Amino acid sequence: MRIAGTGSMLPKKVITNDMLSQFLDTSDEWIRTRTGVVSRHVISDERLEDMAIEAARRALADAEMTADELDFIICSNVVNEYVTPQLSCIIQGGIGATCPCIDINCACAGFIYALEIAESFYQAGRVRNVLIVSAEEPTRMTDWKDRRTCVLFGDGAGAAVLTPGDNIRSIKLSASSATDKLWQYRLLHPTPYITKEEVDMPLQMKGQDVFKFAVKAAGKDISRALKDVGIKADDVSHYLLHQANIRIINAIQEYLEQPAEKFPTNIEDHGNSSSSCCPILLDECNRSGLLKRGDMVAMSAFGAGFVSGAVLFEW
Ligand code: ACO
């Protein structure tokens, strides 16, 4: 397939590190140097589904396509207010599409997993035009009294429209189960029969374990994709990485022995918006004119599970 259009939407409220240090035992200096985040957009009165619909509309406009031309919609999401119906179906109605749709939860790697599903459906001859929307509100998952987690995240939605083409050259996915590194429990409604103990718990994270996994997984996934296509790291013009921590991005950059200019970031003013990071960054690089026709782009993400993936595509 070919990425024919991109779009994104961020909540209007911006929270700086200094604002966080008013109610948390933290500082701008700590957050900035340990994570790279300076400010983040957080949901206040917006609804995630409205942001997802707006990001989708912008991607369709960029692709010069109407919603009735879509054959499939994939939404990547970890949490939102609806348990059911699925977010992709709400987006379908919002943009006026009539095609089938599906939600996936692959944590921060959701956009790459969605690309693999779209490409596979296309290769099987089942679809021509696919909309992928990643919509995430991780700020609703964390304990805002826990300085180790809440400072990292921001909310947002990013979208991409895929059309026939041979620009996606390789996608490599991986998974390695580790439920004690990055996890969250929620309480379901009680029944008269439940006898086990259940808990409601915000996002829990063993930061250093996640850090190590992220660097290793991204290096491996990108290397596998490069080998698959038969090109070298030097042949890639831009590396669009999951925006979890600037130190993770720097470590991957060092592993690949590539110059920093090839790694555009937006973690400074967005934070980590889970699977939305990749399509939001892609949209910003598209709209700023950074991506030139023919550029080889590598995208890589990792998240809870653990799951990870990398994609190589020609712009
Ligand atoms: N402000 C001030 N101090 C803090 C803060 C804070 N916000 N958070 C932690 N600290 C303190 C800790 O309490 C600790 O203090 P102590 O030594 O007195 O115990 C000290 O700073 C060092 O803490 P570490 O956890 O060792 O700090 P580290 O350098 O590992 O950075 C971080 C923590 C930023 C979380 C890092 O480990 C990381 O980025 N990990 C990966 C996170 C990630 O990618 N998460 C994925 C998110 S979800 C997803 O994308 C699927």
py3Dmol code that shows the C-alpha trace and the ligand (Angstrom):
import py3Dmol

protein = """\
ATOM      1  CA  MET A   1       0.000   0.000   0.000  1.00  0.00           C
ATOM      2  CA  ARG A   2       0.915   3.668  -0.042  1.00  0.00           C
ATOM      3  CA  ILE A   3       0.264   6.288   2.633  1.00  0.00           C
ATOM      4  CA  ALA A   4      -1.790   8.816   0.679  1.00  0.00           C
ATOM      5  CA  GLY A   5      -2.827  11.199   3.451  1.00  0.00           C
ATOM      6  CA  THR A   6      -2.295  11.969   7.124  1.00  0.00           C
ATOM      7  CA  GLY A   7      -4.122  13.904   9.828  1.00  0.00           C
ATOM      8  CA  SER A   8      -3.966  14.556  13.547  1.00  0.00           C
ATOM      9  CA  MET A   9      -5.762  16.310  16.364  1.00  0.00           C
ATOM     10  CA  LEU A  10      -4.534  17.313  19.804  1.00  0.00           C
ATOM     11  CA  PRO A  11      -6.476  18.444  22.879  1.00  0.00           C
ATOM     12  CA  LYS A  12      -6.302  22.212  23.435  1.00  0.00           C
ATOM     13  CA  LYS A  13      -5.122  22.142  27.063  1.00  0.00           C
ATOM     14  CA  VAL A  14      -1.342  22.294  27.427  1.00  0.00           C
ATOM     15  CA  ILE A  15       0.288  21.308  30.721  1.00  0.00           C
ATOM     16  CA  THR A  16       3.904  22.319  31.308  1.00  0.00           C
ATOM     17  CA  ASN A  17       6.382  20.617  33.631  1.00  0.00           C
ATOM     18  CA  ASP A  18       6.239  23.661  35.914  1.00  0.00           C
ATOM     19  CA  MET A  19       2.466  23.232  36.215  1.00  0.00           C
ATOM     20  CA  LEU A  20       3.011  19.597  37.291  1.00  0.00           C
ATOM     21  CA  SER A  21       5.586  20.592  39.885  1.00  0.00           C
ATOM     22  CA  GLN A  22       2.893  22.688  41.595  1.00  0.00           C
ATOM     23  CA  PHE A  23       1.196  19.507  42.864  1.00  0.00           C
ATOM     24  CA  LEU A  24       3.857  16.811  42.402  1.00  0.00           C
ATOM     25  CA  ASP A  25       7.287  16.373  43.986  1.00  0.00           C
ATOM     26  CA  THR A  26       9.022  16.887  40.638  1.00  0.00           C
ATOM     27  CA  SER A  27      10.743  19.603  38.602  1.00  0.00           C
ATOM     28  CA  ASP A  28      11.019  20.828  35.035  1.00  0.00           C
ATOM     29  CA  GLU A  29      14.719  19.954  35.186  1.00  0.00           C
ATOM     30  CA  TRP A  30      14.088  16.311  36.201  1.00  0.00           C
ATOM     31  CA  ILE A  31      11.367  15.679  33.617  1.00  0.00           C
ATOM     32  CA  ARG A  32      13.186  17.496  30.807  1.00  0.00           C
ATOM     33  CA  THR A  33      16.527  15.747  31.289  1.00  0.00           C
ATOM     34  CA  ARG A  34      15.197  12.243  32.131  1.00  0.00           C
ATOM     35  CA  THR A  35      12.416  12.103  29.523  1.00  0.00           C
ATOM     36  CA  GLY A  36      12.701  15.004  27.054  1.00  0.00           C
ATOM     37  CA  VAL A  37       9.124  16.126  27.777  1.00  0.00           C
ATOM     38  CA  VAL A  38       8.601  19.860  28.359  1.00  0.00           C
ATOM     39  CA  SER A  39       4.818  20.074  27.957  1.00  0.00           C
ATOM     40  CA  ARG A  40       1.945  17.845  26.863  1.00  0.00           C
ATOM     41  CA  HIS A  41      -1.617  18.200  25.526  1.00  0.00           C
ATOM     42  CA  VAL A  42      -4.199  16.646  27.860  1.00  0.00           C
ATOM     43  CA  ILE A  43      -7.894  15.999  27.389  1.00  0.00           C
ATOM     44  CA  SER A  44     -10.144  18.286  29.440  1.00  0.00           C
ATOM     45  CA  ASP A  45     -13.601  18.818  27.909  1.00  0.00           C
ATOM     46  CA  GLU A  46     -12.936  16.971  24.617  1.00  0.00           C
ATOM     47  CA  ARG A  47     -14.195  13.483  23.841  1.00  0.00           C
ATOM     48  CA  LEU A  48     -11.636  11.113  22.368  1.00  0.00           C
ATOM     49  CA  GLU A  49     -14.012   9.937  19.630  1.00  0.00           C
ATOM     50  CA  ASP A  50     -14.464  13.533  18.397  1.00  0.00           C
ATOM     51  CA  MET A  51     -10.697  13.969  18.175  1.00  0.00           C
ATOM     52  CA  ALA A  52     -10.394  10.651  16.319  1.00  0.00           C
ATOM     53  CA  ILE A  53     -13.094  11.734  13.840  1.00  0.00           C
ATOM     54  CA  GLU A  54     -11.373  15.077  13.226  1.00  0.00           C
ATOM     55  CA  ALA A  55      -7.975  13.395  12.673  1.00  0.00           C
ATOM     56  CA  ALA A  56      -9.657  10.993  10.224  1.00  0.00           C
ATOM     57  CA  ARG A  57     -11.341  13.874   8.349  1.00  0.00           C
ATOM     58  CA  ARG A  58      -7.998  15.664   8.011  1.00  0.00           C
ATOM     59  CA  ALA A  59      -6.305  12.498   6.689  1.00  0.00           C
ATOM     60  CA  LEU A  60      -9.094  11.969   4.148  1.00  0.00           C
ATOM     61  CA  ALA A  61      -8.823  15.612   2.994  1.00  0.00           C
ATOM     62  CA  ASP A  62      -5.037  15.244   2.672  1.00  0.00           C
ATOM     63  CA  ALA A  63      -5.541  12.078   0.579  1.00  0.00           C
ATOM     64  CA  GLU A  64      -8.212  13.897  -1.478  1.00  0.00           C
ATOM     65  CA  MET A  65     -10.597  11.042  -0.760  1.00  0.00           C
ATOM     66  CA  THR A  66     -14.169  10.850   0.484  1.00  0.00           C
ATOM     67  CA  ALA A  67     -15.310   8.517   3.263  1.00  0.00           C
ATOM     68  CA  ASP A  68     -17.478   6.455   0.916  1.00  0.00           C
ATOM     69  CA  GLU A  69     -14.326   5.361  -0.942  1.00  0.00           C
ATOM     70  CA  LEU A  70     -12.996   3.569   2.159  1.00  0.00           C
ATOM     71  CA  ASP A  71     -13.070  -0.246   2.276  1.00  0.00           C
ATOM     72  CA  PHE A  72     -11.973  -0.707   5.877  1.00  0.00           C
ATOM     73  CA  ILE A  73     -11.289   1.282   9.053  1.00  0.00           C
ATOM     74  CA  ILE A  74      -8.874   0.174  11.767  1.00  0.00           C
ATOM     75  CA  CYS A  75      -8.746   2.032  15.068  1.00  0.00           C
ATOM     76  CA  SER A  76      -5.890   1.490  17.473  1.00  0.00           C
ATOM     77  CA  ASN A  77      -6.810   2.350  21.055  1.00  0.00           C
ATOM     78  CA  VAL A  78      -6.015   1.243  24.604  1.00  0.00           C
ATOM     79  CA  VAL A  79      -8.751   3.006  26.628  1.00  0.00           C
ATOM     80  CA  ASN A  80     -11.680   5.289  25.986  1.00  0.00           C
ATOM     81  CA  GLU A  81     -15.010   5.922  27.676  1.00  0.00           C
ATOM     82  CA  TYR A  82     -16.897   3.393  25.561  1.00  0.00           C
ATOM     83  CA  VAL A  83     -16.538  -0.293  26.335  1.00  0.00           C
ATOM     84  CA  THR A  84     -18.834  -0.875  23.381  1.00  0.00           C
ATOM     85  CA  PRO A  85     -19.458   0.043  20.596  1.00  0.00           C
ATOM     86  CA  GLN A  86     -15.936   0.055  19.300  1.00  0.00           C
ATOM     87  CA  LEU A  87     -14.282   3.377  18.533  1.00  0.00           C
ATOM     88  CA  SER A  88     -13.775   2.478  14.853  1.00  0.00           C
ATOM     89  CA  CYS A  89     -17.554   2.182  14.431  1.00  0.00           C
ATOM     90  CA  ILE A  90     -18.085   5.576  16.049  1.00  0.00           C
ATOM     91  CA  ILE A  91     -15.458   7.031  13.686  1.00  0.00           C
ATOM     92  CA  GLN A  92     -17.177   5.316  10.736  1.00  0.00           C
ATOM     93  CA  GLY A  93     -20.436   7.101  11.550  1.00  0.00           C
ATOM     94  CA  GLY A  94     -18.680  10.382  12.318  1.00  0.00           C
ATOM     95  CA  ILE A  95     -17.002  10.621   8.921  1.00  0.00           C
ATOM     96  CA  GLY A  96     -19.957   9.149   7.028  1.00  0.00           C
ATOM     97  CA  ALA A  97     -18.292   5.913   5.881  1.00  0.00           C
ATOM     98  CA  THR A  98     -20.164   2.629   5.378  1.00  0.00           C
ATOM     99  CA  CYS A  99     -17.290   0.089   5.294  1.00  0.00           C
ATOM    100  CA  PRO A 100     -16.495  -2.544   7.961  1.00  0.00           C
ATOM    101  CA  CYS A 101     -14.284  -1.527  10.853  1.00  0.00           C
ATOM    102  CA  ILE A 102     -12.285  -3.028  13.674  1.00  0.00           C
ATOM    103  CA  ASP A 103     -10.539  -1.897  16.864  1.00  0.00           C
ATOM    104  CA  ILE A 104      -7.183  -3.245  17.972  1.00  0.00           C
ATOM    105  CA  ASN A 105      -5.350  -2.815  21.258  1.00  0.00           C
ATOM    106  CA  CYS A 106      -1.628  -3.299  20.734  1.00  0.00           C
ATOM    107  CA  ALA A 107      -0.596  -0.571  23.181  1.00  0.00           C
ATOM    108  CA  CYS A 108       1.917   1.895  21.768  1.00  0.00           C
ATOM    109  CA  ALA A 109       2.726  -0.359  18.791  1.00  0.00           C
ATOM    110  CA  GLY A 110      -0.909  -0.201  17.599  1.00  0.00           C
ATOM    111  CA  PHE A 111      -0.303   1.938  14.506  1.00  0.00           C
ATOM    112  CA  ILE A 112       2.376  -0.444  13.171  1.00  0.00           C
ATOM    113  CA  TYR A 113       0.176  -3.484  13.898  1.00  0.00           C
ATOM    114  CA  ALA A 114      -2.679  -1.725  12.071  1.00  0.00           C
ATOM    115  CA  LEU A 115      -0.425  -1.105   9.064  1.00  0.00           C
ATOM    116  CA  GLU A 116       0.366  -4.835   8.945  1.00  0.00           C
ATOM    117  CA  ILE A 117      -3.362  -5.708   9.006  1.00  0.00           C
ATOM    118  CA  ALA A 118      -4.127  -3.162   6.259  1.00  0.00           C
ATOM    119  CA  GLU A 119      -1.244  -4.356   4.083  1.00  0.00           C
ATOM    120  CA  SER A 120      -2.215  -8.023   4.579  1.00  0.00           C
ATOM    121  CA  PHE A 121      -5.866  -7.350   3.658  1.00  0.00           C
ATOM    122  CA  TYR A 122      -4.650  -5.451   0.601  1.00  0.00           C
ATOM    123  CA  GLN A 123      -2.253  -8.242  -0.458  1.00  0.00           C
ATOM    124  CA  ALA A 124      -5.124 -10.726  -0.083  1.00  0.00           C
ATOM    125  CA  GLY A 125      -7.180  -8.599  -2.489  1.00  0.00           C
ATOM    126  CA  ARG A 126      -9.825  -7.769   0.135  1.00  0.00           C
ATOM    127  CA  VAL A 127      -9.442  -3.970   0.271  1.00  0.00           C
ATOM    128  CA  ARG A 128      -8.145  -1.000  -1.701  1.00  0.00           C
ATOM    129  CA  ASN A 129      -8.497   2.014   0.587  1.00  0.00           C
ATOM    130  CA  VAL A 130      -7.992   1.747   4.340  1.00  0.00           C
ATOM    131  CA  LEU A 131      -8.220   4.367   7.098  1.00  0.00           C
ATOM    132  CA  ILE A 132      -6.137   3.846  10.222  1.00  0.00           C
ATOM    133  CA  VAL A 133      -6.821   6.014  13.262  1.00  0.00           C
ATOM    134  CA  SER A 134      -4.850   5.824  16.494  1.00  0.00           C
ATOM    135  CA  ALA A 135      -6.716   7.602  19.279  1.00  0.00           C
ATOM    136  CA  GLU A 136      -5.405   7.554  22.812  1.00  0.00           C
ATOM    137  CA  GLU A 137      -5.960   9.173  26.198  1.00  0.00           C
ATOM    138  CA  PRO A 138      -3.223   7.645  28.388  1.00  0.00           C
ATOM    139  CA  THR A 139      -3.560  10.580  30.805  1.00  0.00           C
ATOM    140  CA  ARG A 140      -6.753   8.804  31.960  1.00  0.00           C
ATOM    141  CA  MET A 141      -4.797   5.664  32.832  1.00  0.00           C
ATOM    142  CA  THR A 142      -2.228   7.080  35.217  1.00  0.00           C
ATOM    143  CA  ASP A 143      -2.367   8.058  38.869  1.00  0.00           C
ATOM    144  CA  TRP A 144      -1.848  11.829  38.864  1.00  0.00           C
ATOM    145  CA  LYS A 145      -0.210  11.544  42.288  1.00  0.00           C
ATOM    146  CA  ASP A 146       2.450   9.186  40.881  1.00  0.00           C
ATOM    147  CA  ARG A 147       5.322  11.317  39.557  1.00  0.00           C
ATOM    148  CA  ARG A 148       6.959   8.252  37.978  1.00  0.00           C
ATOM    149  CA  THR A 149       4.197   7.803  35.407  1.00  0.00           C
ATOM    150  CA  CYS A 150       1.875  10.795  34.944  1.00  0.00           C
ATOM    151  CA  VAL A 151       4.629  13.170  33.787  1.00  0.00           C
ATOM    152  CA  LEU A 152       5.303  10.996  30.736  1.00  0.00           C
ATOM    153  CA  PHE A 153       1.983  11.106  28.903  1.00  0.00           C
ATOM    154  CA  GLY A 154      -0.151  13.277  26.656  1.00  0.00           C
ATOM    155  CA  ASP A 155      -3.321  12.629  24.627  1.00  0.00           C
ATOM    156  CA  GLY A 156      -4.091  12.846  20.913  1.00  0.00           C
ATOM    157  CA  ALA A 157      -5.274  11.209  17.722  1.00  0.00           C
ATOM    158  CA  GLY A 158      -3.414  10.536  14.477  1.00  0.00           C
ATOM    159  CA  ALA A 159      -4.686   9.068  11.225  1.00  0.00           C
ATOM    160  CA  ALA A 160      -3.455   7.822   7.869  1.00  0.00           C
ATOM    161  CA  VAL A 161      -5.234   6.855   4.650  1.00  0.00           C
ATOM    162  CA  LEU A 162      -3.718   3.978   2.704  1.00  0.00           C
ATOM    163  CA  THR A 163      -4.321   3.391  -0.987  1.00  0.00           C
ATOM    164  CA  PRO A 164      -2.978   0.913  -3.562  1.00  0.00           C
ATOM    165  CA  GLY A 165       0.770   1.140  -4.140  1.00  0.00           C
ATOM    166  CA  ASP A 166       4.014  -0.639  -3.369  1.00  0.00           C
ATOM    167  CA  ASN A 167       5.496   1.927  -0.988  1.00  0.00           C
ATOM    168  CA  ILE A 168       5.301  -0.197   2.152  1.00  0.00           C
ATOM    169  CA  ARG A 169       8.397  -2.341   1.770  1.00  0.00           C
ATOM    170  CA  SER A 170       8.554  -4.317   4.977  1.00  0.00           C
ATOM    171  CA  ILE A 171       6.762  -4.649   8.302  1.00  0.00           C
ATOM    172  CA  LYS A 172       8.208  -6.663  11.178  1.00  0.00           C
ATOM    173  CA  LEU A 173       6.151  -7.296  14.313  1.00  0.00           C
ATOM    174  CA  SER A 174       7.136  -8.975  17.549  1.00  0.00           C
ATOM    175  CA  ALA A 175       5.644  -9.809  20.926  1.00  0.00           C
ATOM    176  CA  SER A 176       7.119 -11.100  24.143  1.00  0.00           C
ATOM    177  CA  SER A 177       4.712 -11.544  27.032  1.00  0.00           C
ATOM    178  CA  ALA A 178       5.680  -9.650  30.203  1.00  0.00           C
ATOM    179  CA  THR A 179       2.617  -8.747  32.244  1.00  0.00           C
ATOM    180  CA  ASP A 180       4.583  -7.546  35.270  1.00  0.00           C
ATOM    181  CA  LYS A 181       6.408  -4.656  33.549  1.00  0.00           C
ATOM    182  CA  LEU A 182       3.690  -2.340  32.256  1.00  0.00           C
ATOM    183  CA  TRP A 183       0.093  -3.084  33.214  1.00  0.00           C
ATOM    184  CA  GLN A 184      -3.204  -1.792  34.519  1.00  0.00           C
ATOM    185  CA  TYR A 185      -6.255  -3.496  36.015  1.00  0.00           C
ATOM    186  CA  ARG A 186      -9.787  -2.143  35.911  1.00  0.00           C
ATOM    187  CA  LEU A 187     -12.767  -3.189  37.981  1.00  0.00           C
ATOM    188  CA  LEU A 188     -15.620  -4.812  36.063  1.00  0.00           C
ATOM    189  CA  HIS A 189     -19.200  -4.682  37.268  1.00  0.00           C
ATOM    190  CA  PRO A 190     -19.876  -7.208  40.041  1.00  0.00           C
ATOM    191  CA  THR A 191     -22.050 -10.287  39.597  1.00  0.00           C
ATOM    192  CA  PRO A 192     -23.564 -12.473  42.353  1.00  0.00           C
ATOM    193  CA  TYR A 193     -21.029 -15.191  41.428  1.00  0.00           C
ATOM    194  CA  ILE A 194     -17.672 -13.431  41.611  1.00  0.00           C
ATOM    195  CA  THR A 195     -15.578 -14.848  44.448  1.00  0.00           C
ATOM    196  CA  LYS A 196     -12.065 -13.854  43.331  1.00  0.00           C
ATOM    197  CA  GLU A 197     -10.409 -10.640  44.465  1.00  0.00           C
ATOM    198  CA  GLU A 198     -10.412  -7.904  41.849  1.00  0.00           C
ATOM    199  CA  VAL A 199      -8.750  -4.499  41.916  1.00  0.00           C
ATOM    200  CA  ASP A 200      -8.960  -1.133  40.208  1.00  0.00           C
ATOM    201  CA  MET A 201      -5.428   0.071  39.601  1.00  0.00           C
ATOM    202  CA  PRO A 202      -3.849   2.879  37.549  1.00  0.00           C
ATOM    203  CA  LEU A 203      -1.010   2.219  35.118  1.00  0.00           C
ATOM    204  CA  GLN A 204       1.933   0.459  36.746  1.00  0.00           C
ATOM    205  CA  MET A 205       5.354   0.578  35.135  1.00  0.00           C
ATOM    206  CA  LYS A 206       8.836  -0.756  35.803  1.00  0.00           C
ATOM    207  CA  GLY A 207      10.465   2.095  33.916  1.00  0.00           C
ATOM    208  CA  GLN A 208      13.970   0.734  33.584  1.00  0.00           C
ATOM    209  CA  ASP A 209      12.774  -2.668  32.335  1.00  0.00           C
ATOM    210  CA  VAL A 210      10.575  -0.930  29.754  1.00  0.00           C
ATOM    211  CA  PHE A 211      13.506   1.279  28.750  1.00  0.00           C
ATOM    212  CA  LYS A 212      15.786  -1.721  28.114  1.00  0.00           C
ATOM    213  CA  PHE A 213      13.103  -3.644  26.235  1.00  0.00           C
ATOM    214  CA  ALA A 214      12.327  -0.609  24.055  1.00  0.00           C
ATOM    215  CA  VAL A 215      15.899  -0.024  22.903  1.00  0.00           C
ATOM    216  CA  LYS A 216      16.517  -3.708  22.205  1.00  0.00           C
ATOM    217  CA  ALA A 217      13.191  -4.312  20.431  1.00  0.00           C
ATOM    218  CA  ALA A 218      13.372  -1.215  18.223  1.00  0.00           C
ATOM    219  CA  GLY A 219      16.960  -1.962  17.188  1.00  0.00           C
ATOM    220  CA  LYS A 220      16.029  -5.544  16.346  1.00  0.00           C
ATOM    221  CA  ASP A 221      12.769  -4.743  14.509  1.00  0.00           C
ATOM    222  CA  ILE A 222      14.352  -2.002  12.382  1.00  0.00           C
ATOM    223  CA  SER A 223      17.368  -4.209  11.558  1.00  0.00           C
ATOM    224  CA  ARG A 224      15.041  -7.056  10.484  1.00  0.00           C
ATOM    225  CA  ALA A 225      13.069  -4.711   8.234  1.00  0.00           C
ATOM    226  CA  LEU A 226      16.257  -3.278   6.679  1.00  0.00           C
ATOM    227  CA  LYS A 227      17.560  -6.794   6.011  1.00  0.00           C
ATOM    228  CA  ASP A 228      14.224  -7.802   4.508  1.00  0.00           C
ATOM    229  CA  VAL A 229      14.395  -4.936   1.988  1.00  0.00           C
ATOM    230  CA  GLY A 230      18.143  -5.342   1.452  1.00  0.00           C
ATOM    231  CA  ILE A 231      19.108  -1.788   2.415  1.00  0.00           C
ATOM    232  CA  LYS A 232      21.328  -0.270   5.103  1.00  0.00           C
ATOM    233  CA  ALA A 233      20.500   2.111   7.956  1.00  0.00           C
ATOM    234  CA  ASP A 234      22.323   4.818   5.941  1.00  0.00           C
ATOM    235  CA  ASP A 235      19.744   4.451   3.132  1.00  0.00           C
ATOM    236  CA  VAL A 236      16.903   5.582   5.433  1.00  0.00           C
ATOM    237  CA  SER A 237      16.187   9.338   5.310  1.00  0.00           C
ATOM    238  CA  HIS A 238      13.993   9.596   8.434  1.00  0.00           C
ATOM    239  CA  TYR A 239      13.462   7.494  11.532  1.00  0.00           C
ATOM    240  CA  LEU A 240      10.053   8.173  13.088  1.00  0.00           C
ATOM    241  CA  LEU A 241      10.195   6.507  16.496  1.00  0.00           C
ATOM    242  CA  HIS A 242       7.642   6.077  19.259  1.00  0.00           C
ATOM    243  CA  GLN A 243       7.955   9.179  21.440  1.00  0.00           C
ATOM    244  CA  ALA A 244       8.294   7.521  24.867  1.00  0.00           C
ATOM    245  CA  ASN A 245      11.539   9.026  26.115  1.00  0.00           C
ATOM    246  CA  ILE A 246      14.195  11.122  24.338  1.00  0.00           C
ATOM    247  CA  ARG A 247      16.882   8.960  25.951  1.00  0.00           C
ATOM    248  CA  ILE A 248      15.332   5.842  24.361  1.00  0.00           C
ATOM    249  CA  ILE A 249      15.314   7.639  20.985  1.00  0.00           C
ATOM    250  CA  ASN A 250      18.970   8.650  21.465  1.00  0.00           C
ATOM    251  CA  ALA A 251      19.952   5.081  22.398  1.00  0.00           C
ATOM    252  CA  ILE A 252      18.270   3.676  19.256  1.00  0.00           C
ATOM    253  CA  GLN A 253      19.990   6.375  17.206  1.00  0.00           C
ATOM    254  CA  GLU A 254      23.366   5.325  18.635  1.00  0.00           C
ATOM    255  CA  TYR A 255      22.610   1.629  18.027  1.00  0.00           C
ATOM    256  CA  LEU A 256      21.854   2.390  14.357  1.00  0.00           C
ATOM    257  CA  GLU A 257      24.874   4.754  14.132  1.00  0.00           C
ATOM    258  CA  GLN A 258      22.803   7.423  12.421  1.00  0.00           C
ATOM    259  CA  PRO A 259      22.867  11.230  12.772  1.00  0.00           C
ATOM    260  CA  ALA A 260      20.364  12.906  15.115  1.00  0.00           C
ATOM    261  CA  GLU A 261      18.908  14.971  12.216  1.00  0.00           C
ATOM    262  CA  LYS A 262      17.311  11.779  10.884  1.00  0.00           C
ATOM    263  CA  PHE A 263      15.202  11.433  14.065  1.00  0.00           C
ATOM    264  CA  PRO A 264      12.490  14.114  14.131  1.00  0.00           C
ATOM    265  CA  THR A 265      10.756  14.341  17.518  1.00  0.00           C
ATOM    266  CA  ASN A 266       7.719  15.965  19.073  1.00  0.00           C
ATOM    267  CA  ILE A 267       8.063  14.456  22.556  1.00  0.00           C
ATOM    268  CA  GLU A 268       9.122  17.930  23.787  1.00  0.00           C
ATOM    269  CA  ASP A 269       5.611  19.346  23.527  1.00  0.00           C
ATOM    270  CA  HIS A 270       3.454  16.191  23.144  1.00  0.00           C
ATOM    271  CA  GLY A 271       4.767  13.614  25.614  1.00  0.00           C
ATOM    272  CA  ASN A 272       3.921   9.961  25.019  1.00  0.00           C
ATOM    273  CA  SER A 273       0.465   9.567  23.465  1.00  0.00           C
ATOM    274  CA  SER A 274       0.749   5.780  23.127  1.00  0.00           C
ATOM    275  CA  SER A 275      -0.093   4.462  19.647  1.00  0.00           C
ATOM    276  CA  SER A 276      -0.998   7.986  18.476  1.00  0.00           C
ATOM    277  CA  CYS A 277       2.655   9.079  18.656  1.00  0.00           C
ATOM    278  CA  CYS A 278       3.666   7.558  15.307  1.00  0.00           C
ATOM    279  CA  PRO A 279       0.794   8.871  13.151  1.00  0.00           C
ATOM    280  CA  ILE A 280       0.872  12.320  14.820  1.00  0.00           C
ATOM    281  CA  LEU A 281       4.621  12.593  14.165  1.00  0.00           C
ATOM    282  CA  LEU A 282       4.091  11.331  10.610  1.00  0.00           C
ATOM    283  CA  ASP A 283       1.398  13.953  10.032  1.00  0.00           C
ATOM    284  CA  GLU A 284       3.586  16.748  11.401  1.00  0.00           C
ATOM    285  CA  CYS A 285       6.545  15.659   9.235  1.00  0.00           C
ATOM    286  CA  ASN A 286       4.222  15.445   6.216  1.00  0.00           C
ATOM    287  CA  ARG A 287       2.693  18.883   6.751  1.00  0.00           C
ATOM    288  CA  SER A 288       6.017  20.584   7.530  1.00  0.00           C
ATOM    289  CA  GLY A 289       7.412  19.338   4.208  1.00  0.00           C
ATOM    290  CA  LEU A 290      10.183  17.329   5.884  1.00  0.00           C
ATOM    291  CA  LEU A 291       9.226  14.188   3.971  1.00  0.00           C
ATOM    292  CA  LYS A 292      10.177  14.361   0.298  1.00  0.00           C
ATOM    293  CA  ARG A 293       8.820  12.086  -2.392  1.00  0.00           C
ATOM    294  CA  GLY A 294      11.058   9.022  -2.652  1.00  0.00           C
ATOM    295  CA  ASP A 295      12.459   9.323   0.901  1.00  0.00           C
ATOM    296  CA  MET A 296      12.830   5.990   2.701  1.00  0.00           C
ATOM    297  CA  VAL A 297      11.179   6.209   6.119  1.00  0.00           C
ATOM    298  CA  ALA A 298      11.544   3.796   9.048  1.00  0.00           C
ATOM    299  CA  MET A 299       8.911   3.841  11.784  1.00  0.00           C
ATOM    300  CA  SER A 300       9.198   1.871  15.001  1.00  0.00           C
ATOM    301  CA  ALA A 301       7.153   1.552  18.179  1.00  0.00           C
ATOM    302  CA  PHE A 302       7.014  -0.600  21.320  1.00  0.00           C
ATOM    303  CA  GLY A 303       4.626  -0.888  24.196  1.00  0.00           C
ATOM    304  CA  ALA A 304       2.926  -2.862  26.907  1.00  0.00           C
ATOM    305  CA  GLY A 305       2.633  -6.550  26.279  1.00  0.00           C
ATOM    306  CA  PHE A 306       5.435  -6.297  25.389  1.00  0.00           C
ATOM    307  CA  VAL A 307       4.720  -5.744  21.701  1.00  0.00           C
ATOM    308  CA  SER A 308       6.784  -3.933  19.128  1.00  0.00           C
ATOM    309  CA  GLY A 309       7.080  -3.408  15.414  1.00  0.00           C
ATOM    310  CA  ALA A 310       8.880  -1.554  12.648  1.00  0.00           C
ATOM    311  CA  VAL A 311       7.864  -0.574   9.133  1.00  0.00           C
ATOM    312  CA  LEU A 312       9.910   0.645   6.194  1.00  0.00           C
ATOM    313  CA  PHE A 313       8.097   2.658   3.559  1.00  0.00           C
ATOM    314  CA  GLU A 314       8.927   4.970   0.676  1.00  0.00           C
ATOM    315  CA  TRP A 315       7.242   8.377   0.901  1.00  0.00           C
TER     316      TRP A 315
END
"""
ligand_1 = """\
51
ACO
N 10.343 13.782 39.236
C 11.346 13.700 40.109
N 11.898 12.534 40.490
C 11.406 11.424 39.932
C 10.342 11.432 38.996
C 9.798 12.696 38.671
N 8.799 12.839 37.795
N 10.060 10.168 38.637
C 10.921 9.381 39.288
N 11.722 10.134 40.084
C 12.771 9.683 40.968
C 12.575 8.269 41.452
O 11.713 8.241 42.557
C 13.988 7.880 41.794
O 14.298 8.399 43.040
P 15.134 7.542 44.102
O 16.460 7.270 43.451
O 15.188 8.438 45.291
O 14.348 6.282 44.315
C 14.832 8.614 40.760
O 13.993 9.661 40.241
C 15.289 7.745 39.624
O 14.174 6.982 39.164
P 14.328 5.948 38.004
O 13.030 5.246 37.817
O 15.546 5.131 38.221
O 14.590 6.958 36.779
P 14.945 6.611 35.304
O 16.161 7.331 34.925
O 14.865 5.146 35.004
O 13.760 7.331 34.539
C 11.740 6.796 33.389
C 12.433 6.894 34.734
C 11.690 8.177 32.782
C 10.326 6.297 33.603
C 12.530 5.856 32.465
O 12.823 4.648 33.137
C 11.789 5.538 31.213
O 11.562 6.395 30.371
N 11.403 4.284 31.015
C 10.663 3.887 29.875
C 9.292 4.465 29.973
C 8.494 4.079 28.798
O 8.936 4.017 27.690
N 7.287 3.797 29.093
C 6.443 3.366 28.119
C 5.222 4.057 28.463
S 3.862 3.231 27.985
C 4.088 2.892 26.459
O 4.685 3.629 25.710
C 3.467 1.648 26.093
"""
view = py3Dmol.view(width=600, height=400)
view.addModel(protein, "pdb")
view.setStyle({"model": 0}, {"cartoon": {"style": "trace"}})
view.addModel(ligand_1, "xyz")
view.setStyle({"model": 1}, {"stick": {}})
view.zoomTo()
view.show()
